[in-house]
Amino acid sequence: MRFLIALLFPWFLFFTIGRPFVGMVCLFLQITILGWIPAAIWAVYALSQYKTDQKIKKALG
């Protein structure tokens, strides 16, 4: 579900993973039509990093 959010509403994904300031920067980038693609790629990358961090936390404690 978050992957779909990352593609359609990249700025909203950052709010769901607890990074609101980055979400606002991403929203500014997404407002421009040319910025939509980089914003979506950035959101997918951030989502993969978030999932990796969650797996590490689970493994350590």
HTML snippet that shows the backbone in 3Dmol.js (N, CA, C, O; Angstrom):
<script src="https://3Dmol.org/build/3Dmol-min.js"></script>
<div id="view" style="width:600px;height:400px;position:relative"></div>
<script>
const pdb = `
ATOM      1  N   MET A   1       0.822  -1.195   0.000  1.00  0.00           N
ATOM      2  CA  MET A   1       0.000   0.000   0.000  1.00  0.00           C
ATOM      3  C   MET A   1       0.869   1.263   0.000  1.00  0.00           C
ATOM      4  O   MET A   1       0.577   2.234  -0.698  1.00  0.00           O
ATOM      5  N   ARG A   2       1.930   1.228   0.791  1.00  0.00           N
ATOM      6  CA  ARG A   2       2.803   2.403   0.838  1.00  0.00           C
ATOM      7  C   ARG A   2       3.525   2.623  -0.485  1.00  0.00           C
ATOM      8  O   ARG A   2       3.843   3.757  -0.843  1.00  0.00           O
ATOM      9  N   PHE A   3       3.783   1.539  -1.208  1.00  0.00           N
ATOM     10  CA  PHE A   3       4.431   1.686  -2.512  1.00  0.00           C
ATOM     11  C   PHE A   3       3.526   2.460  -3.468  1.00  0.00           C
ATOM     12  O   PHE A   3       4.000   3.308  -4.224  1.00  0.00           O
ATOM     13  N   LEU A   4       2.243   2.175  -3.435  1.00  0.00           N
ATOM     14  CA  LEU A   4       1.290   2.892  -4.271  1.00  0.00           C
ATOM     15  C   LEU A   4       1.217   4.363  -3.871  1.00  0.00           C
ATOM     16  O   LEU A   4       1.140   5.241  -4.730  1.00  0.00           O
ATOM     17  N   ILE A   5       1.241   4.624  -2.585  1.00  0.00           N
ATOM     18  CA  ILE A   5       1.262   6.011  -2.094  1.00  0.00           C
ATOM     19  C   ILE A   5       2.537   6.706  -2.572  1.00  0.00           C
ATOM     20  O   ILE A   5       2.506   7.876  -2.953  1.00  0.00           O
ATOM     21  N   ALA A   6       3.660   5.980  -2.551  1.00  0.00           N
ATOM     22  CA  ALA A   6       4.935   6.573  -2.985  1.00  0.00           C
ATOM     23  C   ALA A   6       4.894   6.994  -4.447  1.00  0.00           C
ATOM     24  O   ALA A   6       5.517   7.984  -4.829  1.00  0.00           O
ATOM     25  N   LEU A   7       4.171   6.252  -5.253  1.00  0.00           N
ATOM     26  CA  LEU A   7       4.098   6.598  -6.676  1.00  0.00           C
ATOM     27  C   LEU A   7       3.086   7.696  -6.967  1.00  0.00           C
ATOM     28  O   LEU A   7       3.334   8.561  -7.807  1.00  0.00           O
ATOM     29  N   LEU A   8       1.948   7.670  -6.282  1.00  0.00           N
ATOM     30  CA  LEU A   8       0.886   8.635  -6.577  1.00  0.00           C
ATOM     31  C   LEU A   8       1.005   9.932  -5.778  1.00  0.00           C
ATOM     32  O   LEU A   8       0.798  11.020  -6.316  1.00  0.00           O
ATOM     33  N   PHE A   9       1.338   9.812  -4.499  1.00  0.00           N
ATOM     34  CA  PHE A   9       1.460  10.972  -3.606  1.00  0.00           C
ATOM     35  C   PHE A   9       2.783  10.883  -2.843  1.00  0.00           C
ATOM     36  O   PHE A   9       2.791  10.578  -1.651  1.00  0.00           O
ATOM     37  N   PRO A  10       3.904  11.147  -3.528  1.00  0.00           N
ATOM     38  CA  PRO A  10       5.207  10.978  -2.876  1.00  0.00           C
ATOM     39  C   PRO A  10       5.362  11.775  -1.585  1.00  0.00           C
ATOM     40  O   PRO A  10       5.960  11.281  -0.629  1.00  0.00           O
ATOM     41  N   TRP A  11       4.843  12.979  -1.541  1.00  0.00           N
ATOM     42  CA  TRP A  11       4.993  13.811  -0.347  1.00  0.00           C
ATOM     43  C   TRP A  11       4.280  13.189   0.850  1.00  0.00           C
ATOM     44  O   TRP A  11       4.756  13.304   1.979  1.00  0.00           O
ATOM     45  N   PHE A  12       3.157  12.539   0.620  1.00  0.00           N
ATOM     46  CA  PHE A  12       2.382  11.951   1.719  1.00  0.00           C
ATOM     47  C   PHE A  12       3.112  10.766   2.343  1.00  0.00           C
ATOM     48  O   PHE A  12       2.967  10.513   3.539  1.00  0.00           O
ATOM     49  N   LEU A  13       3.885  10.045   1.558  1.00  0.00           N
ATOM     50  CA  LEU A  13       4.631   8.911   2.095  1.00  0.00           C
ATOM     51  C   LEU A  13       5.568   9.350   3.210  1.00  0.00           C
ATOM     52  O   LEU A  13       5.693   8.666   4.225  1.00  0.00           O
ATOM     53  N   PHE A  14       6.224  10.486   3.025  1.00  0.00           N
ATOM     54  CA  PHE A  14       7.168  10.958   4.039  1.00  0.00           C
ATOM     55  C   PHE A  14       6.460  11.273   5.357  1.00  0.00           C
ATOM     56  O   PHE A  14       7.046  11.108   6.427  1.00  0.00           O
ATOM     57  N   PHE A  15       5.227  11.716   5.291  1.00  0.00           N
ATOM     58  CA  PHE A  15       4.465  11.948   6.508  1.00  0.00           C
ATOM     59  C   PHE A  15       4.118  10.628   7.191  1.00  0.00           C
ATOM     60  O   PHE A  15       4.074  10.565   8.420  1.00  0.00           O
ATOM     61  N   THR A  16       3.870   9.570   6.410  1.00  0.00           N
ATOM     62  CA  THR A  16       3.518   8.284   7.005  1.00  0.00           C
ATOM     63  C   THR A  16       4.708   7.587   7.646  1.00  0.00           C
ATOM     64  O   THR A  16       4.525   6.752   8.532  1.00  0.00           O
ATOM     65  N   ILE A  17       5.924   7.912   7.216  1.00  0.00           N
ATOM     66  CA  ILE A  17       7.100   7.285   7.823  1.00  0.00           C
ATOM     67  C   ILE A  17       7.772   8.204   8.841  1.00  0.00           C
ATOM     68  O   ILE A  17       8.877   7.912   9.300  1.00  0.00           O
ATOM     69  N   GLY A  18       7.124   9.300   9.196  1.00  0.00           N
ATOM     70  CA  GLY A  18       7.617  10.160  10.270  1.00  0.00           C
ATOM     71  C   GLY A  18       8.666  11.169   9.866  1.00  0.00           C
ATOM     72  O   GLY A  18       9.528  11.512  10.675  1.00  0.00           O
ATOM     73  N   ARG A  19       8.619  11.654   8.636  1.00  0.00           N
ATOM     74  CA  ARG A  19       9.572  12.660   8.171  1.00  0.00           C
ATOM     75  C   ARG A  19       8.811  13.826   7.540  1.00  0.00           C
ATOM     76  O   ARG A  19       8.841  13.995   6.321  1.00  0.00           O
ATOM     77  N   PRO A  20       8.125  14.635   8.363  1.00  0.00           N
ATOM     78  CA  PRO A  20       7.262  15.679   7.812  1.00  0.00           C
ATOM     79  C   PRO A  20       8.001  16.803   7.085  1.00  0.00           C
ATOM     80  O   PRO A  20       7.489  17.321   6.093  1.00  0.00           O
ATOM     81  N   PHE A  21       9.192  17.193   7.553  1.00  0.00           N
ATOM     82  CA  PHE A  21       9.914  18.272   6.876  1.00  0.00           C
ATOM     83  C   PHE A  21      10.313  17.848   5.466  1.00  0.00           C
ATOM     84  O   PHE A  21      10.183  18.624   4.519  1.00  0.00           O
ATOM     85  N   VAL A  22      10.794  16.632   5.331  1.00  0.00           N
ATOM     86  CA  VAL A  22      11.159  16.112   4.012  1.00  0.00           C
ATOM     87  C   VAL A  22       9.915  16.007   3.138  1.00  0.00           C
ATOM     88  O   VAL A  22       9.976  16.223   1.928  1.00  0.00           O
ATOM     89  N   GLY A  23       8.786  15.676   3.759  1.00  0.00           N
ATOM     90  CA  GLY A  23       7.532  15.615   3.020  1.00  0.00           C
ATOM     91  C   GLY A  23       7.146  16.954   2.417  1.00  0.00           C
ATOM     92  O   GLY A  23       6.630  17.013   1.301  1.00  0.00           O
ATOM     93  N   MET A  24       7.395  18.023   3.152  1.00  0.00           N
ATOM     94  CA  MET A  24       7.081  19.350   2.633  1.00  0.00           C
ATOM     95  C   MET A  24       8.017  19.723   1.482  1.00  0.00           C
ATOM     96  O   MET A  24       7.587  20.346   0.511  1.00  0.00           O
ATOM     97  N   VAL A  25       9.284  19.349   1.585  1.00  0.00           N
ATOM     98  CA  VAL A  25      10.225  19.596   0.494  1.00  0.00           C
ATOM     99  C   VAL A  25       9.801  18.800  -0.739  1.00  0.00           C
ATOM    100  O   VAL A  25       9.845  19.304  -1.861  1.00  0.00           O
ATOM    101  N   CYS A  26       9.392  17.560  -0.517  1.00  0.00           N
ATOM    102  CA  CYS A  26       8.945  16.720  -1.624  1.00  0.00           C
ATOM    103  C   CYS A  26       7.674  17.282  -2.260  1.00  0.00           C
ATOM    104  O   CYS A  26       7.509  17.216  -3.478  1.00  0.00           O
ATOM    105  N   LEU A  27       6.785  17.829  -1.451  1.00  0.00           N
ATOM    106  CA  LEU A  27       5.566  18.444  -1.982  1.00  0.00           C
ATOM    107  C   LEU A  27       5.916  19.615  -2.888  1.00  0.00           C
ATOM    108  O   LEU A  27       5.328  19.773  -3.957  1.00  0.00           O
ATOM    109  N   PHE A  28       6.864  20.431  -2.469  1.00  0.00           N
ATOM    110  CA  PHE A  28       7.306  21.545  -3.299  1.00  0.00           C
ATOM    111  C   PHE A  28       7.866  21.038  -4.623  1.00  0.00           C
ATOM    112  O   PHE A  28       7.602  21.620  -5.675  1.00  0.00           O
ATOM    113  N   LEU A  29       8.642  19.949  -4.573  1.00  0.00           N
ATOM    114  CA  LEU A  29       9.194  19.361  -5.788  1.00  0.00           C
ATOM    115  C   LEU A  29       8.087  18.782  -6.665  1.00  0.00           C
ATOM    116  O   LEU A  29       8.144  18.888  -7.890  1.00  0.00           O
ATOM    117  N   GLN A  30       7.093  18.177  -6.048  1.00  0.00           N
ATOM    118  CA  GLN A  30       6.020  17.530  -6.792  1.00  0.00           C
ATOM    119  C   GLN A  30       5.080  18.537  -7.452  1.00  0.00           C
ATOM    120  O   GLN A  30       4.420  18.199  -8.434  1.00  0.00           O
ATOM    121  N   ILE A  31       5.004  19.736  -6.951  1.00  0.00           N
ATOM    122  CA  ILE A  31       4.124  20.753  -7.522  1.00  0.00           C
ATOM    123  C   ILE A  31       4.490  21.020  -8.978  1.00  0.00           C
ATOM    124  O   ILE A  31       3.616  21.252  -9.814  1.00  0.00           O
ATOM    125  N   THR A  32       5.763  20.987  -9.267  1.00  0.00           N
ATOM    126  CA  THR A  32       6.171  21.148 -10.665  1.00  0.00           C
ATOM    127  C   THR A  32       5.953  19.819 -11.379  1.00  0.00           C
ATOM    128  O   THR A  32       6.229  18.760 -10.816  1.00  0.00           O
ATOM    129  N   ILE A  33       5.474  19.867 -12.578  1.00  0.00           N
ATOM    130  CA  ILE A  33       5.186  18.650 -13.335  1.00  0.00           C
ATOM    131  C   ILE A  33       6.466  17.843 -13.573  1.00  0.00           C
ATOM    132  O   ILE A  33       6.456  16.616 -13.470  1.00  0.00           O
ATOM    133  N   LEU A  34       7.550  18.522 -13.885  1.00  0.00           N
ATOM    134  CA  LEU A  34       8.812  17.817 -14.125  1.00  0.00           C
ATOM    135  C   LEU A  34       9.384  17.213 -12.852  1.00  0.00           C
ATOM    136  O   LEU A  34      10.190  16.284 -12.909  1.00  0.00           O
ATOM    137  N   GLY A  35       8.971  17.734 -11.708  1.00  0.00           N
ATOM    138  CA  GLY A  35       9.484  17.232 -10.447  1.00  0.00           C
ATOM    139  C   GLY A  35       8.758  16.008  -9.932  1.00  0.00           C
ATOM    140  O   GLY A  35       9.191  15.404  -8.951  1.00  0.00           O
ATOM    141  N   TRP A  36       7.661  15.628 -10.575  1.00  0.00           N
ATOM    142  CA  TRP A  36       6.875  14.493 -10.096  1.00  0.00           C
ATOM    143  C   TRP A  36       7.685  13.191 -10.150  1.00  0.00           C
ATOM    144  O   TRP A  36       7.684  12.417  -9.193  1.00  0.00           O
ATOM    145  N   ILE A  37       8.368  12.957 -11.258  1.00  0.00           N
ATOM    146  CA  ILE A  37       9.147  11.720 -11.419  1.00  0.00           C
ATOM    147  C   ILE A  37      10.271  11.629 -10.374  1.00  0.00           C
ATOM    148  O   ILE A  37      10.387  10.602  -9.706  1.00  0.00           O
ATOM    149  N   PRO A  38      11.098  12.665 -10.214  1.00  0.00           N
ATOM    150  CA  PRO A  38      12.130  12.575  -9.173  1.00  0.00           C
ATOM    151  C   PRO A  38      11.533  12.433  -7.769  1.00  0.00           C
ATOM    152  O   PRO A  38      12.097  11.737  -6.925  1.00  0.00           O
ATOM    153  N   ALA A  39      10.404  13.086  -7.518  1.00  0.00           N
ATOM    154  CA  ALA A  39       9.773  12.967  -6.203  1.00  0.00           C
ATOM    155  C   ALA A  39       9.310  11.538  -5.954  1.00  0.00           C
ATOM    156  O   ALA A  39       9.464  11.023  -4.847  1.00  0.00           O
ATOM    157  N   ALA A  40       8.751  10.900  -6.960  1.00  0.00           N
ATOM    158  CA  ALA A  40       8.297   9.517  -6.818  1.00  0.00           C
ATOM    159  C   ALA A  40       9.483   8.570  -6.613  1.00  0.00           C
ATOM    160  O   ALA A  40       9.416   7.661  -5.786  1.00  0.00           O
ATOM    161  N   ILE A  41      10.553   8.780  -7.353  1.00  0.00           N
ATOM    162  CA  ILE A  41      11.745   7.945  -7.185  1.00  0.00           C
ATOM    163  C   ILE A  41      12.327   8.128  -5.789  1.00  0.00           C
ATOM    164  O   ILE A  41      12.724   7.158  -5.144  1.00  0.00           O
ATOM    165  N   TRP A  42      12.375   9.360  -5.329  1.00  0.00           N
ATOM    166  CA  TRP A  42      12.883   9.668  -3.997  1.00  0.00           C
ATOM    167  C   TRP A  42      12.029   8.996  -2.925  1.00  0.00           C
ATOM    168  O   TRP A  42      12.559   8.460  -1.952  1.00  0.00           O
ATOM    169  N   ALA A  43      10.718   9.023  -3.102  1.00  0.00           N
ATOM    170  CA  ALA A  43       9.812   8.410  -2.137  1.00  0.00           C
ATOM    171  C   ALA A  43       9.971   6.894  -2.108  1.00  0.00           C
ATOM    172  O   ALA A  43       9.956   6.298  -1.031  1.00  0.00           O
ATOM    173  N   VAL A  44      10.120   6.263  -3.261  1.00  0.00           N
ATOM    174  CA  VAL A  44      10.322   4.809  -3.300  1.00  0.00           C
ATOM    175  C   VAL A  44      11.642   4.444  -2.622  1.00  0.00           C
ATOM    176  O   VAL A  44      11.712   3.461  -1.885  1.00  0.00           O
ATOM    177  N   TYR A  45      12.674   5.225  -2.867  1.00  0.00           N
ATOM    178  CA  TYR A  45      13.962   4.983  -2.219  1.00  0.00           C
ATOM    179  C   TYR A  45      13.852   5.152  -0.699  1.00  0.00           C
ATOM    180  O   TYR A  45      14.377   4.334   0.056  1.00  0.00           O
ATOM    181  N   ALA A  46      13.177   6.201  -0.256  1.00  0.00           N
ATOM    182  CA  ALA A  46      13.006   6.435   1.176  1.00  0.00           C
ATOM    183  C   ALA A  46      12.205   5.303   1.814  1.00  0.00           C
ATOM    184  O   ALA A  46      12.485   4.901   2.943  1.00  0.00           O
ATOM    185  N   LEU A  47      11.219   4.796   1.100  1.00  0.00           N
ATOM    186  CA  LEU A  47      10.425   3.684   1.612  1.00  0.00           C
ATOM    187  C   LEU A  47      11.282   2.434   1.775  1.00  0.00           C
ATOM    188  O   LEU A  47      11.141   1.718   2.767  1.00  0.00           O
ATOM    189  N   SER A  48      12.156   2.164   0.831  1.00  0.00           N
ATOM    190  CA  SER A  48      13.027   0.992   0.956  1.00  0.00           C
ATOM    191  C   SER A  48      13.987   1.150   2.133  1.00  0.00           C
ATOM    192  O   SER A  48      14.257   0.181   2.843  1.00  0.00           O
ATOM    193  N   GLN A  49      14.501   2.349   2.346  1.00  0.00           N
ATOM    194  CA  GLN A  49      15.373   2.611   3.487  1.00  0.00           C
ATOM    195  C   GLN A  49      14.610   2.452   4.801  1.00  0.00           C
ATOM    196  O   GLN A  49      15.144   1.915   5.770  1.00  0.00           O
ATOM    197  N   TYR A  50      13.372   2.916   4.832  1.00  0.00           N
ATOM    198  CA  TYR A  50      12.535   2.797   6.030  1.00  0.00           C
ATOM    199  C   TYR A  50      12.304   1.330   6.375  1.00  0.00           C
ATOM    200  O   TYR A  50      12.395   0.937   7.538  1.00  0.00           O
ATOM    201  N   LYS A  51      12.003   0.518   5.353  1.00  0.00           N
ATOM    202  CA  LYS A  51      11.780  -0.902   5.583  1.00  0.00           C
ATOM    203  C   LYS A  51      13.052  -1.585   6.083  1.00  0.00           C
ATOM    204  O   LYS A  51      12.989  -2.455   6.951  1.00  0.00           O
ATOM    205  N   THR A  52      14.195  -1.197   5.543  1.00  0.00           N
ATOM    206  CA  THR A  52      15.465  -1.757   5.999  1.00  0.00           C
ATOM    207  C   THR A  52      15.723  -1.380   7.445  1.00  0.00           C
ATOM    208  O   THR A  52      16.152  -2.222   8.235  1.00  0.00           O
ATOM    209  N   ASP A  53      15.471  -0.135   7.802  1.00  0.00           N
ATOM    210  CA  ASP A  53      15.653   0.302   9.186  1.00  0.00           C
ATOM    211  C   ASP A  53      14.741  -0.462  10.134  1.00  0.00           C
ATOM    212  O   ASP A  53      15.150  -0.818  11.239  1.00  0.00           O
ATOM    213  N   GLN A  54      13.511  -0.715   9.707  1.00  0.00           N
ATOM    214  CA  GLN A  54      12.573  -1.467  10.548  1.00  0.00           C
ATOM    215  C   GLN A  54      13.048  -2.904  10.753  1.00  0.00           C
ATOM    216  O   GLN A  54      12.906  -3.444  11.850  1.00  0.00           O
ATOM    217  N   LYS A  55      13.604  -3.525   9.730  1.00  0.00           N
ATOM    218  CA  LYS A  55      14.116  -4.891   9.842  1.00  0.00           C
ATOM    219  C   LYS A  55      15.315  -4.941  10.779  1.00  0.00           C
ATOM    220  O   LYS A  55      15.447  -5.885  11.559  1.00  0.00           O
ATOM    221  N   ILE A  56      16.187  -3.946  10.716  1.00  0.00           N
ATOM    222  CA  ILE A  56      17.355  -3.888  11.598  1.00  0.00           C
ATOM    223  C   ILE A  56      16.922  -3.720  13.043  1.00  0.00           C
ATOM    224  O   ILE A  56      17.453  -4.386  13.932  1.00  0.00           O
ATOM    225  N   LYS A  57      15.954  -2.830  13.288  1.00  0.00           N
ATOM    226  CA  LYS A  57      15.450  -2.640  14.654  1.00  0.00           C
ATOM    227  C   LYS A  57      14.832  -3.916  15.194  1.00  0.00           C
ATOM    228  O   LYS A  57      15.017  -4.255  16.362  1.00  0.00           O
ATOM    229  N   LYS A  58      14.102  -4.620  14.352  1.00  0.00           N
ATOM    230  CA  LYS A  58      13.472  -5.867  14.771  1.00  0.00           C
ATOM    231  C   LYS A  58      14.512  -6.925  15.085  1.00  0.00           C
ATOM    232  O   LYS A  58      14.342  -7.690  16.035  1.00  0.00           O
ATOM    233  N   ALA A  59      15.588  -6.985  14.308  1.00  0.00           N
ATOM    234  CA  ALA A  59      16.615  -7.978  14.513  1.00  0.00           C
ATOM    235  C   ALA A  59      17.444  -7.700  15.780  1.00  0.00           C
ATOM    236  O   ALA A  59      17.885  -8.626  16.461  1.00  0.00           O
ATOM    237  N   LEU A  60      17.643  -6.425  16.076  1.00  0.00           N
ATOM    238  CA  LEU A  60      18.458  -6.074  17.247  1.00  0.00           C
ATOM    239  C   LEU A  60      17.684  -6.063  18.556  1.00  0.00           C
ATOM    240  O   LEU A  60      18.282  -6.166  19.626  1.00  0.00           O
ATOM    241  N   GLY A  61      16.418  -5.946  18.490  1.00  0.00           N
ATOM    242  CA  GLY A  61      15.714  -5.872  19.774  1.00  0.00           C
ATOM    243  C   GLY A  61      14.310  -6.052  19.606  1.00  0.00           C
ATOM    244  O   GLY A  61      13.561  -6.020  20.583  1.00  0.00           O
TER     245      GLY A  61
END
`;
const viewer = $3Dmol.createViewer("view");
viewer.addModel(pdb, "pdb");
viewer.setStyle({}, {cartoon: {color: "spectrum"}});
viewer.zoomTo();
viewer.render();
</script>
